[in-house]
Amino acid sequence: MKKLLAVLLVFAACATAHPPVVRDLGEYNRLVAADPDKRLVEITDIPRDVRYATTNNFMHAQLYPVAKVYLRRPAAIALHEIERELAREGLGLKLFDGYRPYRVTVRMWKPIRNPDFVADPAKGSRHNRGAAVDLTLIDLRTGHELAMPTGYDDFTSHARQDFTDLPPEVIANRAKLRKVMESHGFDALPSEWWHFDFRGWEKFELLDLPLE
């Protein structure tokens, strides 16, 4: 009986064990030296509305100390290519989130525990890898956001990519965002119209480096 209990305890510990996470700046710098694509690049020239640096978010708490958006180098390059393409139509992007420290994902998971909307820390988030971005479209002339199915971080079925009970204009805007993102190497998350993962995200380690 004692042996069985010991086996079960080991199994439970493995099941809840967190994945390897890079927390040391020195280790991150060594990884970047070996592969420059792993560098986190701050996006400063695209409009941002980083809700997690405020209390205006689903947690009603400031989760980030600074309103900064970072992405791994190839994802950042692709995002700027998207900006240039959209500009020809008088459109642009507004960024809500990019790289997210692992500790923030752990904090988010506790009240939600729904992998459709918050990543399970047991697997980690593609945001933690610097390979996911939350964003929307704007009119460059006015700076206003285009109409989308829901607001940012809406945890309902209306936020899904396949939700169709919407005005034609909203469906068209969502489709435009998805098309331009996918044409530049990003894949849509089915449950969130605003979330896109950069293809090849698997090569990037989970990070818990401070945003500041």
C-alpha positions in Angstrom: 0.0 0.0 0.0 2.8 2.4 0.9 4.5 1.6 -2.4 1.3 2.4 -4.3 0.9 5.6 -2.4 4.4 6.6 -3.2 3.9 5.9 -6.9 0.7 7.9 -7.0 2.4 10.9 -5.3 5.2 10.8 -7.8 2.7 10.6 -10.7 0.8 13.6 -9.2 4.0 15.6 -8.9 4.9 14.9 -12.5 1.4 15.8 -13.7 1.5 19.2 -12.0 5.2 19.9 -12.7 5.8 23.1 -14.6 7.8 23.0 -17.9 11.3 24.4 -18.1 11.3 28.2 -18.0 14.2 30.6 -18.7 14.3 33.0 -15.8 18.0 34.1 -15.9 19.0 37.0 -18.2 22.4 35.4 -18.6 20.9 32.2 -20.0 18.6 34.2 -22.3 21.7 36.1 -23.6 23.5 32.9 -24.3 20.5 31.6 -26.2 20.3 34.8 -28.3 24.1 34.6 -29.0 23.6 31.1 -30.4 20.4 32.1 -32.4 19.7 35.8 -33.0 16.1 35.0 -33.9 15.5 34.4 -30.2 16.0 38.0 -29.4 13.0 39.8 -27.9 12.4 43.0 -30.0 10.4 45.8 -28.5 7.7 47.1 -30.8 7.6 50.9 -30.4 6.3 52.2 -33.7 2.9 50.5 -33.8 0.0 51.9 -31.6 -0.4 50.0 -28.4 -3.1 49.6 -25.7 -1.5 47.3 -23.2 -4.4 46.6 -20.8 -2.3 44.4 -18.5 -0.3 47.5 -17.6 -3.5 49.0 -16.2 -6.4 47.7 -14.2 -8.7 47.7 -17.3 -8.5 44.0 -17.9 -10.3 40.8 -16.9 -8.2 40.5 -13.7 -9.0 44.1 -12.6 -5.4 44.4 -11.5 -2.2 45.8 -13.0 -0.2 42.7 -14.1 2.6 44.5 -16.0 4.8 47.2 -14.5 5.3 48.9 -17.9 3.2 49.2 -21.1 5.6 47.5 -23.5 5.2 44.9 -26.3 8.0 42.5 -27.2 8.1 39.8 -29.8 10.9 37.4 -31.0 12.8 38.9 -33.9 11.1 37.0 -36.8 7.7 37.7 -35.4 8.5 41.4 -35.0 9.8 41.6 -38.6 6.6 39.9 -39.9 4.4 42.4 -37.9 6.1 45.3 -39.6 5.5 43.7 -43.0 1.8 43.5 -42.1 1.8 47.2 -41.1 3.3 48.2 -44.5 0.7 46.0 -46.4 -2.2 47.4 -44.4 -1.0 51.0 -44.9 -1.8 50.8 -48.6 -5.4 50.4 -47.6 -5.3 53.2 -45.0 -5.4 50.6 -42.2 -3.0 49.7 -39.4 -2.6 47.6 -36.3 -3.1 48.3 -32.6 -1.3 45.9 -30.2 -2.8 44.7 -27.0 -0.1 42.2 -25.9 3.0 40.3 -27.0 5.6 38.6 -24.8 4.1 37.8 -21.4 6.3 36.7 -18.5 5.5 33.2 -17.3 4.7 34.3 -13.8 1.8 36.4 -15.2 0.3 33.4 -16.9 0.4 31.5 -13.6 -1.4 34.4 -12.0 -4.0 34.5 -14.8 -4.7 30.8 -14.7 -5.8 30.6 -11.1 -9.2 32.4 -11.5 -10.0 31.2 -15.1 -8.7 27.7 -15.5 -10.0 27.6 -19.1 -7.4 26.9 -21.7 -9.6 28.4 -24.4 -8.8 31.8 -22.9 -5.8 31.5 -20.6 -2.9 29.1 -21.1 -2.4 26.3 -18.6 1.0 26.9 -16.8 1.6 23.2 -17.1 2.2 23.8 -20.8 3.0 27.5 -20.9 1.7 30.1 -23.2 2.9 31.1 -26.7 2.9 34.6 -25.2 5.5 33.3 -22.7 7.6 32.3 -25.7 7.4 35.8 -27.3 5.7 34.2 -30.2 2.1 35.3 -29.9 0.4 38.7 -30.3 -3.0 40.1 -29.4 -4.1 42.9 -31.8 -6.8 44.6 -33.9 -7.2 46.8 -36.9 -7.4 50.6 -36.9 -8.3 53.3 -39.4 -5.0 55.2 -39.9 -6.7 58.4 -40.6 -8.7 58.5 -37.4 -6.9 56.1 -35.2 -10.2 54.4 -34.4 -10.4 50.6 -34.0 -12.5 48.8 -36.7 -15.6 47.1 -35.5 -14.9 43.6 -34.3 -17.1 40.8 -32.8 -16.3 41.7 -29.2 -14.0 43.8 -27.1 -10.5 42.5 -26.2 -10.4 39.6 -23.7 -14.1 38.7 -24.0 -14.5 35.2 -22.7 -17.6 34.2 -24.6 -18.5 32.3 -27.7 -18.9 35.6 -29.6 -15.1 36.0 -29.6 -14.6 32.7 -31.6 -13.3 32.9 -35.1 -16.3 30.8 -36.3 -19.0 32.9 -34.6 -21.3 34.2 -37.4 -24.3 35.9 -35.7 -22.7 39.3 -36.5 -23.1 42.3 -38.9 -21.5 41.7 -42.3 -19.0 44.6 -41.7 -17.8 42.9 -38.5 -17.3 39.6 -40.1 -15.4 41.3 -43.0 -13.1 43.1 -40.5 -12.4 39.9 -38.6 -11.7 38.1 -41.9 -9.4 40.9 -43.1 -7.3 40.7 -39.9 -7.1 36.9 -40.1 -6.1 36.9 -43.8 -3.3 39.4 -43.5 -1.9 37.8 -40.3 -2.0 34.3 -41.8 -0.4 35.5 -45.0 2.6 36.7 -43.0 3.2 33.5 -40.9 0.7 33.8 -38.0 -2.1 31.3 -37.1 -5.4 32.4 -35.6 -6.5 31.0 -32.2 -10.0 29.6 -32.8 -11.4 30.9 -29.5 -10.1 34.5 -29.8 -10.4 36.7 -32.8 -7.5 39.0 -31.6 -4.9 36.2 -30.8 -2.3 35.0 -33.3 0.6 32.6 -32.9 3.7 32.9 -35.0 4.5 29.7 -36.9 7.5 28.0 -35.5 6.8 29.1 -31.9 8.0 25.7 -30.7 11.6 26.7 -31.2 11.3 29.5 -28.6 11.8 28.8 -24.9 9.3 29.8 -22.2 10.5 33.0 -20.6 10.0 34.6 -17.2 12.1 37.7 -17.8 10.7 41.0 -16.4 9.2 43.4 -19.0 11.1 46.4 -17.6 
